[in-house]
Amino acid sequence: MANPTRDLEIDRWISEAANGVQLAHWGLAAPLVSWFEVKGALVDPYGNDVVPYRKIRRHYDIFHYGFS
């Protein structure tokens, strides 16, 4: 998404976008889609939840940018 639209008015995302954070620009967009992807943790062979290291801070990205 090279030039995302600005469809949402979430103050913290607007602030991050104004600081040049590209994820926040994308987070403010709400394009029409015909499908979406659900993501979650993985389960190991013993039934334990496993979260890949690069996804541990996903909640931070979503809170601040609306996008992960």
C-alpha positions as CSV (number, residue, x, y, z in Angstrom):
1,M,0.0,0.0,0.0
2,A,2.1,2.9,-1.3
3,N,-0.4,5.7,-0.5
4,P,-2.8,4.6,2.2
5,T,-6.0,6.5,2.7
6,R,-6.8,8.1,6.0
7,D,-10.2,6.6,7.0
8,L,-9.9,6.5,10.8
9,E,-9.4,9.2,13.5
10,I,-7.4,7.5,16.2
11,D,-5.4,10.2,18.0
12,R,-2.4,8.1,19.0
13,W,-2.1,6.7,15.5
14,I,-2.4,10.1,13.9
15,S,0.3,11.3,16.3
16,E,2.6,8.4,15.3
17,A,1.9,9.0,11.6
18,A,2.8,12.7,12.0
19,N,6.1,11.5,13.4
20,G,6.7,9.7,10.2
21,V,5.9,6.1,11.4
22,Q,4.8,4.3,8.2
23,L,2.9,1.6,10.2
24,A,0.7,4.3,11.7
25,H,-0.1,5.7,8.2
26,W,-1.2,2.2,7.2
27,G,-3.1,1.7,10.5
28,L,-5.3,4.8,9.7
29,A,-6.5,3.2,6.5
30,A,-9.6,1.1,6.5
31,P,-9.9,-0.1,2.9
32,L,-12.8,-2.3,1.8
33,V,-11.7,-5.9,1.5
34,S,-13.5,-9.2,0.7
35,W,-11.4,-11.3,3.1
36,F,-9.2,-11.0,6.2
37,E,-6.5,-13.0,7.9
38,V,-6.8,-14.2,11.5
39,K,-3.4,-14.6,13.2
40,G,-2.5,-16.1,16.6
41,A,0.0,-18.1,18.5
42,L,1.3,-21.5,17.6
43,V,0.9,-24.7,19.7
44,D,3.9,-27.1,20.1
45,P,3.5,-30.9,20.0
46,Y,3.0,-30.9,23.8
47,G,0.1,-28.4,23.7
48,N,2.0,-25.4,24.9
49,D,1.4,-21.9,23.3
50,V,4.5,-20.7,21.5
51,V,4.8,-17.1,20.3
52,P,7.6,-16.4,17.8
53,Y,10.1,-13.9,19.2
54,R,9.3,-11.3,16.5
55,K,5.6,-11.4,17.4
56,I,6.0,-10.8,21.2
57,R,5.6,-7.0,20.8
58,R,2.6,-7.3,18.4
59,H,0.3,-5.8,21.0
60,Y,2.6,-2.7,21.2
61,D,2.4,-2.2,17.4
62,I,-1.3,-2.6,17.3
63,F,-1.9,-0.2,20.2
64,H,0.4,2.5,18.8
65,Y,0.0,2.1,15.0
66,G,-3.2,0.0,14.5
67,F,-1.1,-2.4,12.5
68,S,1.2,-5.3,13.0
